[in-house]
Amino acid sequence: MKDSKPPLAKGGLNAEIQSRIGHQLRAMYDDVVRQGIPDRFAELIRKLDASEPGTPQVTPRGDLDVKNDGRD
């Protein structure tokens, strides 16, 4: 008697199961993408971008935080 299940893929899951998992992961990912970036993360990214060497950093109060580079 032959087994009517689809053949197993290399990882042990058949193509139908892999397809279902793929669809569910895409749906979850799309939902996360639609939520956007929280304001606190966007602010952190802006601060990290501004913290490149030689670039003054902005403190939470809005003052410039110029680091002493030892030249004075």
Buried (B, 14 or more C-beta within 10 A) or exposed (E): EEEEEEEEEEEEBEEEBEEEEEEEEEEEEEEEEEEEEEEEEEEEEEEEEEEEEEEEBBEEEEEEEEEEEEEE
